[in-house]
Amino acid sequence: MFGVWVGMWRGLLAWWLVVPAPHEELLNFDKSGLADWDADRAAGALTGKHQAIYRNHLEIAQWIDSWVENSETLQVRDAQFHEGWIKGTREIAAHLRQTDLLPGGALLQDD
């Protein structure tokens, strides 16, 4: 009987080491500006078939945010162009966060 318990605990430990813990920090961003944010869809993506891809998308979106914030301090010749670039770049981060670019997501659906 003891061997069964040891085997069960080993299996549980192996599962715990393989399955990544939830990354609340990846979801720590301002969601008010997102056009199609769905917390349940995001939670499902973090544990679903494409969780590694979605986690990567969330990390890329964080990097994009940092990149845009750093670019806002630059002196640019064409402020209107720069504002458009910032808006478009942030929109890419939003699509990454909204699961739109996951396989089968809103922007990658086969029509």
Backbone as a printed PyTorch tensor [residue, N CA C, xyz], in Angstrom:
tensor([[[  0.8220,  -1.2030,   0.0000],
         [  0.0000,   0.0000,   0.0000],
         [  0.8610,   1.2600,   0.0000]],

        [[  1.9670,   1.2070,   0.7630],
         [  2.8520,   2.3650,   0.8270],
         [  3.4130,   2.7110,  -0.5550]],

        [[  3.7310,   1.6550,  -1.3310],
         [  4.2610,   1.8740,  -2.6790],
         [  3.2760,   2.6080,  -3.5810]],

        [[  1.9890,   2.3370,  -3.3980],
         [  0.9600,   3.0300,  -4.1750],
         [  0.9710,   4.5140,  -3.8600]],

        [[  1.0540,   4.8390,  -2.5600],
         [  1.0780,   6.2500,  -2.1510],
         [  2.3110,   6.9630,  -2.6850]],

        [[  3.4580,   6.3100,  -2.6190],
         [  4.6950,   6.9100,  -3.1270],
         [  4.5560,   7.1610,  -4.6230]],

        [[  4.0450,   6.1760,  -5.3360],
         [  3.8610,   6.3450,  -6.7770],
         [  2.9000,   7.4780,  -7.1040]],

        [[  1.8280,   7.5830,  -6.3230],
         [  0.8600,   8.6540,  -6.5400],
         [  1.5080,  10.0190,  -6.3120]],

        [[  2.2770,  10.1370,  -5.2190],
         [  2.9300,  11.4120,  -4.9140],
         [  3.9760,  11.7620,  -5.9600]],

        [[  4.6940,  10.7550,  -6.4490],
         [  5.6770,  11.0110,  -7.5180],
         [  4.9710,  11.5280,  -8.7690]],

        [[  3.8470,  10.9140,  -9.1020],
         [  3.0880,  11.3730, -10.2680],
         [  2.5780,  12.7940, -10.0980]],

        [[  2.0780,  13.0860,  -8.9010],
         [  1.5920,  14.4330,  -8.6230],
         [  2.7230,  15.4490,  -8.6750]],

        [[  3.8710,  15.1000,  -8.1150],
         [  5.0260,  15.9930,  -8.1390],
         [  5.4890,  16.2230,  -9.5740]],

        [[  5.5340,  15.1680, -10.3690],
         [  5.9390,  15.3090, -11.7710],
         [  4.9730,  16.2230, -12.5160]],

        [[  3.6820,  16.0640, -12.2730],
         [  2.6820,  16.9250, -12.9180],
         [  2.8870,  18.3690, -12.4960]],

        [[  3.1330,  18.5980, -11.1980],
         [  3.3080,  19.9490, -10.6780],
         [  4.5310,  20.6190, -11.2770]],

        [[  5.5880,  19.8490, -11.5120],
         [  6.8080,  20.4140, -12.0890],
         [  6.6570,  20.7170, -13.5740]],

        [[  5.7990,  19.9700, -14.2600],
         [  5.6220,  20.1530, -15.6980],
         [  4.6080,  21.2430, -16.0130]],

        [[  3.5200,  21.3070, -15.2650],
         [  2.4630,  22.2740, -15.5290],
         [  2.8770,  23.6200, -14.9410]],

        [[  2.9940,  24.6470, -15.7740],
         [  3.4070,  25.9450, -15.2520],
         [  2.3470,  26.5440, -14.3370]],

        [[  2.8130,  27.2160, -13.3240],
         [  1.9060,  27.9050, -12.4010],
         [  1.2710,  29.0840, -13.1260]],

        [[  0.0810,  29.5060, -12.6940],
         [ -0.5410,  30.6870, -13.3020],
         [  0.3690,  31.9050, -13.1470]],

        [[  0.3830,  32.7220, -14.1530],
         [  1.2350,  33.9090, -14.1330],
         [  0.3610,  35.1530, -14.0600]],

        [[ -0.0290,  35.4850, -12.8430],
         [ -0.8790,  36.6620, -12.6570],
         [ -0.1990,  37.9260, -13.1740]],

        [[  1.1350,  37.9550, -13.0950],
         [  1.8430,  39.1450, -13.5670],
         [  1.6620,  39.3530, -15.0700]],

        [[  1.4200,  38.2750, -15.8070],
         [  1.1940,  38.4200, -17.2420],
         [ -0.1600,  39.0670, -17.5320]],

        [[ -1.0910,  38.9310, -16.5980],
         [ -2.4190,  39.5280, -16.7700],
         [ -2.5500,  40.8520, -16.0160]],

        [[ -1.4450,  41.3520, -15.5020],
         [ -1.4530,  42.6060, -14.7570],
         [ -1.2070,  43.7750, -15.7180]],

        [[ -2.2490,  44.2010, -16.3720],
         [ -2.1860,  45.3270, -17.2980],
         [ -3.5550,  45.9860, -17.3350]],

        [[ -3.6070,  47.1900, -17.8750],
         [ -4.8550,  47.9420, -17.9600],
         [ -5.7280,  47.3460, -19.0640]],

        [[ -6.8370,  46.7850, -18.6700],
         [ -7.7360,  46.1310, -19.6230],
         [ -8.8200,  47.0710, -20.1520]],

        [[ -8.9000,  48.2680, -19.6030],
         [ -9.9890,  49.1850, -19.9600],
         [ -9.9390,  49.6270, -21.4220]],

        [[ -8.7710,  49.6300, -22.0240],
         [ -8.6640,  50.0690, -23.4130],
         [ -8.7960,  48.9520, -24.4320]],

        [[ -9.0270,  47.7350, -23.9730],
         [ -9.1340,  46.6110, -24.9000],
         [-10.5590,  46.4940, -25.4310]],

        [[-10.6690,  46.3380, -26.7340],
         [-11.9910,  46.3020, -27.3680],
         [-12.7410,  45.0040, -27.0900]],

        [[-12.0010,  43.9080, -26.9090],
         [-12.6700,  42.6070, -26.8050],
         [-12.0560,  41.7640, -25.6860]],

        [[-11.8390,  42.3450, -24.5090],
         [-11.2560,  41.6010, -23.4000],
         [-12.3060,  40.6920, -22.7670]],

        [[-11.9420,  39.4500, -22.5660],
         [-12.8080,  38.4710, -21.9110],
         [-11.9390,  37.6890, -20.9300]],

        [[-12.1110,  37.9420, -19.6380],
         [-11.2800,  37.3120, -18.6100],
         [-11.4100,  35.7950, -18.6370]],

        [[-12.6050,  35.2880, -18.8930],
         [-12.7940,  33.8380, -18.9480],
         [-12.0500,  33.2260, -20.1390]],

        [[-12.0830,  33.9010, -21.2670],
         [-11.3740,  33.4100, -22.4530],
         [ -9.8610,  33.4050, -22.1950]],

        [[ -9.3700,  34.4490, -21.5410],
         [ -7.9420,  34.5250, -21.2240],
         [ -7.5430,  33.4190, -20.2510]],

        [[ -8.3620,  33.1960, -19.2320],
         [ -8.0750,  32.1380, -18.2650],
         [ -8.0650,  30.7800, -18.9490]],

        [[ -9.0000,  30.5680, -19.8590],
         [ -9.0350,  29.3160, -20.6080],
         [ -7.8150,  29.1460, -21.4960]],

        [[ -7.3630,  30.2400, -22.0800],
         [ -6.1820,  30.1790, -22.9480],
         [ -4.9210,  29.8780, -22.1420]],

        [[ -4.8790,  30.3530, -20.8980],
         [ -3.7130,  30.0950, -20.0510],
         [ -3.6110,  28.6380, -19.6090]],

        [[ -4.7000,  27.9130, -19.6990],
         [ -4.6760,  26.5060, -19.2930],
         [ -5.0220,  25.5650, -20.4450]],

        [[ -5.3070,  26.1090, -21.6020],
         [ -5.7750,  25.3020, -22.7250],
         [ -4.6700,  24.7380, -23.5960]],

        [[ -5.0820,  24.2660, -24.7420],
         [ -4.1990,  23.5870, -25.6980],
         [ -3.0210,  24.4590, -26.1320]],

        [[ -3.2480,  25.7560, -26.2540],
         [ -2.2150,  26.6760, -26.7570],
         [ -1.6720,  27.5840, -25.6500]],

        [[ -1.6210,  27.0510, -24.4180],
         [ -1.2030,  27.8770, -23.2920],
         [  0.2140,  28.4180, -23.4530]],

        [[  1.1290,  27.6530, -24.0000],
         [  2.5040,  28.1300, -24.1710],
         [  2.5390,  29.3070, -25.1480]],

        [[  1.7510,  29.2010, -26.2020],
         [  1.6940,  30.2910, -27.1800],
         [  1.0950,  31.5370, -26.5330]],

        [[  0.0040,  31.3650, -25.7790],
         [ -0.6460,  32.5280, -25.1670],
         [  0.2620,  33.1810, -24.1290]],

        [[  0.9470,  32.3810, -23.3280],
         [  1.8860,  32.9580, -22.3610],
         [  2.9570,  33.7620, -23.0850]],

        [[  3.4390,  33.2170, -24.2000],
         [  4.4200,  33.9310, -25.0010],
         [  3.8380,  35.2340, -25.5490]],

        [[  2.5900,  35.1960, -25.9950],
         [  1.9320,  36.4080, -26.4940],
         [  1.8370,  37.4630, -25.3920]],

        [[  1.5050,  37.0280, -24.1760],
         [  1.4050,  37.9740, -23.0610],
         [  2.7630,  38.5830, -22.7260]],

        [[  3.8120,  37.7820, -22.8130],
         [  5.1600,  38.3080, -22.5700],
         [  5.5610,  39.2960, -23.6630]],

        [[  5.2350,  38.9710, -24.9060],
         [  5.5290,  39.8890, -26.0160],
         [  4.7720,  41.2000, -25.8210]],

        [[  3.5150,  41.1220, -25.4060],
         [  2.7110,  42.3300, -25.1870],
         [  3.3360,  43.1900, -24.0870]],

        [[  3.8610,  42.5640, -23.0340],
         [  4.5440,  43.3310, -21.9860],
         [  5.7720,  44.0320, -22.5590]],

        [[  6.5190,  43.3250, -23.3800],
         [  7.7000,  43.9130, -23.9930],
         [  7.3040,  45.0820, -24.9000]],

        [[  6.2330,  44.9040, -25.6660],
         [  5.7470,  45.9800, -26.5360],
         [  5.3900,  47.2050, -25.7030]],

        [[  4.7000,  47.0000, -24.5770],
         [  4.3470,  48.1290, -23.7030],
         [  5.5870,  48.8970, -23.2630]],

        [[  6.5970,  48.1750, -22.8500],
         [  7.8450,  48.8070, -22.4050],
         [  8.5060,  49.5610, -23.5530]],

        [[  8.5120,  48.9540, -24.7140],
         [  9.1170,  49.5630, -25.8940],
         [  8.3960,  50.8590, -26.2510]],

        [[  7.0760,  50.8260, -26.2400],
         [  6.2870,  52.0210, -26.5620],
         [  6.5160,  53.1070, -25.5150]],

        [[  6.5090,  52.7310, -24.2360],
         [  6.7450,  53.7180, -23.1840],
         [  8.0980,  54.3960, -23.3520]],

        [[  9.1170,  53.6300, -23.7100],
         [ 10.4400,  54.2110, -23.9260],
         [ 10.4570,  55.1080, -25.1570]],

        [[  9.6800,  54.7790, -26.1660],
         [  9.6650,  55.5900, -27.3890],
         [  8.9350,  56.9150, -27.1890]],

        [[  8.0610,  56.9740, -26.1910],
         [  7.3040,  58.2070, -25.9650],
         [  8.1850,  59.3480, -25.4820]],

        [[  9.3650,  59.0240, -24.9760],
         [ 10.2710,  60.0750, -24.5000],
         [ 11.1800,  60.5960, -25.6090]],

        [[ 11.1360,  59.9580, -26.7710],
         [ 11.9770,  60.3820, -27.8860],
         [ 11.4680,  61.6830, -28.4980]],

        [[ 12.3920,  62.4810, -28.9870],
         [ 11.9950,  63.6460, -29.7620],
         [ 11.9160,  63.2040, -31.2180]],

        [[ 10.7590,  63.4110, -31.8120],
         [ 10.5450,  62.9600, -33.1820],
         [ 10.2150,  64.1510, -34.0710]],

        [[ 10.4800,  63.9960, -35.3590],
         [ 10.2110,  65.0760, -36.3170],
         [  8.7250,  65.2010, -36.6170]],

        [[  8.0540,  64.0670, -36.7180],
         [  6.6450,  64.0750, -37.0960],
         [  5.8270,  63.4850, -35.9500]],

        [[  5.3140,  64.3430, -35.0930],
         [  4.5690,  63.8950, -33.9070],
         [  3.3190,  63.1180, -34.2870]],

        [[  2.6430,  63.5160, -35.3510],
         [  1.4210,  62.8300, -35.7620],
         [  1.7370,  61.3960, -36.2070]],

        [[  2.8240,  61.2250, -36.9530],
         [  3.2320,  59.8830, -37.3650],
         [  3.5710,  59.0450, -36.1350]],

        [[  4.2990,  59.6290, -35.1930],
         [  4.7070,  58.9120, -33.9840],
         [  3.4820,  58.4900, -33.1600]],

        [[  2.5010,  59.3590, -33.0540],
         [  1.2740,  59.0200, -32.3290],
         [  0.5470,  57.8510, -33.0030]],

        [[  0.5160,  57.8530, -34.3280],
         [ -0.1020,  56.7520, -35.0660],
         [  0.6630,  55.4560, -34.8790]],

        [[  1.9940,  55.5520, -34.8590],
         [  2.8250,  54.3760, -34.6400],
         [  2.5510,  53.7930, -33.2500]],

        [[  2.4670,  54.6640, -32.2410],
         [  2.1850,  54.2130, -30.8740],
         [  0.8250,  53.5240, -30.8200]],

        [[ -0.1720,  54.1340, -31.4210],
         [ -1.5190,  53.5520, -31.4010],
         [ -1.5360,  52.1830, -32.0890]],

        [[ -0.9140,  52.0860, -33.2500],
         [ -0.8820,  50.8200, -33.9800],
         [ -0.1040,  49.7470, -33.2450]],

        [[  0.9860,  50.1250, -32.6330],
         [  1.7970,  49.1620, -31.8910],
         [  1.0530,  48.6550, -30.6650]],

        [[  0.3620,  49.5520, -29.9840],
         [ -0.4440,  49.1290, -28.8280],
         [ -1.6080,  48.2260, -29.2600]],

        [[ -2.1110,  48.4510, -30.4500],
         [ -3.1920,  47.6060, -30.9550],
         [ -2.7040,  46.1730, -31.1840]],

        [[ -1.4700,  46.0290, -31.6350],
         [ -0.8970,  44.6870, -31.7880],
         [ -0.8370,  43.9970, -30.4260]],

        [[ -0.3720,  44.7120, -29.3970],
         [ -0.3150,  44.1420, -28.0430],
         [ -1.7140,  43.7570, -27.5650]],

        [[ -2.6960,  44.5750, -27.8800],
         [ -4.0740,  44.2690, -27.4700],
         [ -4.5530,  42.9710, -28.1150]],

        [[ -4.2860,  42.7980, -29.4030],
         [ -4.7020,  41.5610, -30.0830],
         [ -4.0000,  40.3420, -29.4850]],

        [[ -2.7380,  40.4960, -29.1280],
         [ -2.0270,  39.3900, -28.4840],
         [ -2.6890,  39.0280, -27.1610]],

        [[ -3.0890,  40.0270, -26.3850],
         [ -3.6860,  39.7920, -25.0730],
         [ -5.1000,  39.2420, -25.1580]],

        [[ -5.8240,  39.6020, -26.1800],
         [ -7.2300,  39.1930, -26.3190],
         [ -7.3790,  37.8000, -26.9210]],

        [[ -6.3000,  37.1050, -27.1330],
         [ -6.2530,  35.7580, -27.7280],
         [ -6.5890,  35.7600, -29.2190]],

        [[ -6.6070,  36.9220, -29.8330],
         [ -6.9900,  37.0240, -31.2440],
         [ -6.0160,  36.3220, -32.1820]],

        [[ -4.7490,  36.1850, -31.7550],
         [ -3.7320,  35.6120, -32.6290],
         [ -3.3320,  34.1950, -32.2480]],

        [[ -4.1230,  33.5670, -31.3890],
         [ -3.9290,  32.1460, -31.1170],
         [ -4.5280,  31.3390, -32.2740]],

        [[ -4.0530,  30.1190, -32.4880],
         [ -4.7010,  29.2920, -33.5160],
         [ -6.2040,  29.2100, -33.2560]],

        [[ -6.9830,  29.5610, -34.2630],
         [ -8.4430,  29.5820, -34.1260],
         [ -8.9720,  30.8530, -33.5120]],

        [[ -8.0760,  31.7920, -33.1680],
         [ -8.4940,  33.0660, -32.5900],
         [ -9.2180,  33.9350, -33.6090]],

        [[ -9.7420,  35.0490, -33.1430],
         [-10.5780,  35.9190, -33.9840],
         [ -9.8820,  36.3610, -35.2710]],

        [[ -8.5770,  36.5560, -35.2380],
         [ -7.8720,  37.0230, -36.4390],
         [ -7.2430,  35.8890, -37.2330]],

        [[ -7.2950,  34.6650, -36.7140],
         [ -6.7000,  33.5340, -37.4170],
         [ -7.6920,  32.4450, -37.7520]],

        [[ -8.9600,  32.7780, -37.7700],
         [ -9.9930,  31.7920, -38.1050],
         [-10.0170,  31.5630, -39.6060]],

        [[-10.2320,  30.3210, -39.9650],
         [-10.4020,  29.9800, -41.3840],
         [-11.8250,  30.3200, -41.7880]],

        [[-11.9680,  31.1090, -42.8190],
         [-13.3060,  31.4660, -43.3030],
         [-13.7080,  30.6370, -44.4930]]])
